[in-house]
């Protein structure tokens, strides 16, 4: 395998990675909307001061 072929493979590898990083979003998550918060409210009696 010649040096030009190795350089060509490296360029193809990195250009593929860069194109995936900067490509449009391809995630197909379901729309869930805003979820209500059901956690415990802040209680000042239990602060660490």
Backbone as a chain_set.jsonl record, in Angstrom:
{"seq": "XXXXXXXXXXXXXXXXXXXXXXXXXXXXXXXXXXXXXXXXXXXXXXXXX", "coords": {"N": [[0.858, -1.162, 0.0], [0.702, 2.09, -0.984], [2.031, 5.324, -0.023], [0.434, 7.522, -0.958], [-2.106, 6.276, -1.07], [-2.581, 5.655, 1.617], [-2.686, 8.224, 2.704], [-4.93, 9.151, 1.332], [-6.897, 7.434, 2.419], [-6.867, 8.29, 5.092], [-7.763, 10.928, 4.815], [-10.361, 10.473, 3.821], [-11.445, 9.142, 6.021], [-11.383, 11.12, 8.076], [-12.898, 13.15, 6.867], [-15.378, 11.926, 6.693], [-16.01, 11.685, 9.415], [-16.112, 14.396, 10.17], [-18.205, 15.273, 8.562], [-20.324, 13.879, 9.708], [-20.409, 15.037, 12.243], [-21.157, 17.709, 11.713], [-23.502, 17.44, 10.319], [-27.035, 17.613, 9.498], [-29.559, 17.167, 12.012], [-30.315, 13.845, 12.714], [-31.807, 12.396, 14.425], [-34.594, 10.598, 15.573], [-36.536, 11.042, 17.72], [-39.436, 10.538, 19.787], [-42.034, 13.024, 20.06], [-42.372, 14.491, 23.089], [-43.157, 16.659, 24.584], [-43.712, 19.16, 27.166], [-42.834, 18.147, 30.367], [-44.377, 17.69, 33.508], [-43.062, 18.881, 36.622], [-42.309, 16.886, 39.322], [-40.884, 16.849, 41.651], [-39.378, 17.32, 44.935], [-40.031, 20.357, 46.674], [-37.832, 23.151, 47.398], [-36.51, 23.347, 50.632], [-35.909, 25.571, 53.117], [-35.238, 25.038, 55.736], [-33.523, 22.903, 55.838], [-31.012, 23.721, 55.004], [-27.431, 24.031, 54.526], [-26.194, 25.977, 56.029]], "CA": [[0.0, 0.0, 0.0], [1.543, 3.264, -1.11], [1.78, 6.477, 0.844], [-0.753, 8.278, -1.401], [-3.327, 5.545, -0.708], [-2.76, 5.827, 3.067], [-3.126, 9.607, 2.905], [-6.302, 9.206, 0.837], [-7.753, 6.771, 3.411], [-6.947, 9.161, 6.271], [-8.625, 12.056, 4.454], [-11.734, 9.966, 3.756], [-11.861, 8.833, 7.387], [-11.658, 12.357, 8.808], [-13.993, 13.892, 6.241], [-16.608, 11.26, 7.113], [-16.29, 12.062, 10.811], [-16.5, 15.81, 10.202], [-19.536, 15.417, 7.976], [-21.319, 13.398, 10.688], [-20.508, 16.011, 13.334], [-21.834, 18.922, 11.276], [-24.682, 17.118, 9.513], [-28.316, 17.929, 10.105], [-29.987, 16.234, 13.047], [-30.988, 12.672, 12.167], [-32.44, 11.653, 15.517], [-36.036, 10.525, 15.414], [-37.118, 10.807, 19.027], [-40.852, 10.927, 19.814], [-42.333, 14.308, 20.679], [-42.927, 14.244, 24.418], [-43.709, 17.886, 25.134], [-43.245, 19.591, 28.479], [-43.193, 17.215, 31.424], [-44.547, 18.381, 34.789], [-42.059, 18.593, 37.633], [-42.951, 16.274, 40.482], [-39.868, 16.683, 42.682], [-39.601, 17.977, 46.223], [-39.671, 21.775, 46.666], [-36.704, 23.543, 48.235], [-36.873, 23.605, 52.028], [-34.815, 26.347, 53.712], [-34.897, 24.503, 57.059], [-32.478, 21.887, 55.714], [-29.832, 24.261, 54.319], [-26.184, 23.659, 55.19], [-25.624, 27.117, 56.773]], "C": [[0.907, 1.229, 0.0], [1.121, 4.384, -0.179], [0.589, 7.291, 0.347], [-2.08, 7.587, -1.036], [-3.62, 5.688, 0.788], [-3.27, 7.232, 3.355], [-4.573, 9.763, 2.452], [-7.265, 8.566, 1.832], [-7.925, 7.622, 4.668], [-7.88, 10.34, 5.991], [-10.084, 11.616, 4.393], [-12.275, 9.69, 5.15], [-12.252, 10.106, 8.135], [-12.784, 13.163, 8.173], [-15.341, 13.245, 6.566], [-16.999, 11.624, 8.529], [-16.761, 13.509, 10.895], [-17.891, 15.999, 9.616], [-20.623, 14.891, 8.911], [-21.496, 14.38, 11.824], [-21.362, 17.198, 12.919], [-23.058, 18.661, 10.398], [-25.949, 17.561, 10.242], [-28.701, 16.832, 11.087], [-30.739, 15.064, 12.41], [-31.606, 11.805, 13.254], [-33.95, 11.704, 15.338], [-36.675, 10.147, 16.752], [-38.588, 11.198, 19.003], [-41.032, 12.283, 20.494], [-43.004, 14.053, 22.022], [-43.546, 15.485, 25.025], [-43.118, 18.195, 26.5], [-43.735, 18.602, 29.526], [-43.346, 17.974, 32.744], [-43.471, 17.951, 35.782], [-42.761, 18.03, 38.856], [-41.947, 16.035, 41.612], [-40.234, 17.407, 43.964], [-39.212, 19.447, 46.125], [-38.504, 22.045, 47.615], [-37.189, 23.885, 49.632], [-35.697, 24.314, 52.689], [-34.406, 25.815, 55.077], [-33.752, 23.518, 56.976], [-31.24, 22.415, 54.993], [-28.594, 23.955, 55.138], [-25.563, 24.794, 55.984], [-25.841, 27.001, 58.25]], "O": [[1.765, 1.386, 0.869], [0.021, 4.39, 0.372], [-0.217, 7.724, 1.171], [-3.063, 8.26, -0.727], [-4.778, 5.827, 1.181], [-4.184, 7.411, 4.161], [-5.359, 10.436, 3.117], [-8.347, 9.105, 2.066], [-9.013, 7.667, 5.242], [-8.694, 10.705, 6.84], [-10.958, 12.336, 4.876], [-13.439, 9.975, 5.431], [-13.316, 10.17, 8.751], [-13.555, 13.801, 8.889], [-16.343, 13.947, 6.7], [-18.174, 11.846, 8.819], [-17.711, 13.81, 11.618], [-18.673, 16.802, 10.125], [-21.738, 15.411, 8.903], [-22.607, 14.552, 12.326], [-22.207, 17.65, 13.692], [-23.59, 19.594, 9.795], [-25.931, 17.843, 11.44], [-28.218, 15.704, 10.994], [-31.689, 15.271, 11.655], [-31.893, 10.629, 13.035], [-34.507, 12.745, 14.989], [-37.271, 9.08, 16.895], [-38.96, 12.11, 18.265], [-40.272, 12.642, 21.394], [-44.083, 13.463, 22.079], [-44.393, 15.369, 25.911], [-42.148, 17.571, 26.93], [-44.917, 18.262, 29.563], [-42.512, 18.823, 33.059], [-43.03, 16.802, 35.779], [-43.704, 18.633, 39.369], [-42.13, 15.135, 42.431], [-41.289, 18.035, 44.052], [-38.169, 19.765, 45.554], [-38.231, 21.257, 48.521], [-38.161, 24.623, 49.798], [-34.614, 23.742, 52.813], [-33.306, 26.121, 55.536], [-33.06, 23.313, 57.974], [-30.487, 21.626, 54.422], [-28.699, 23.65, 56.327], [-24.496, 24.606, 56.568], [-25.422, 27.878, 59.006]]}, "num_chains": 1, "name": "protein.A"}
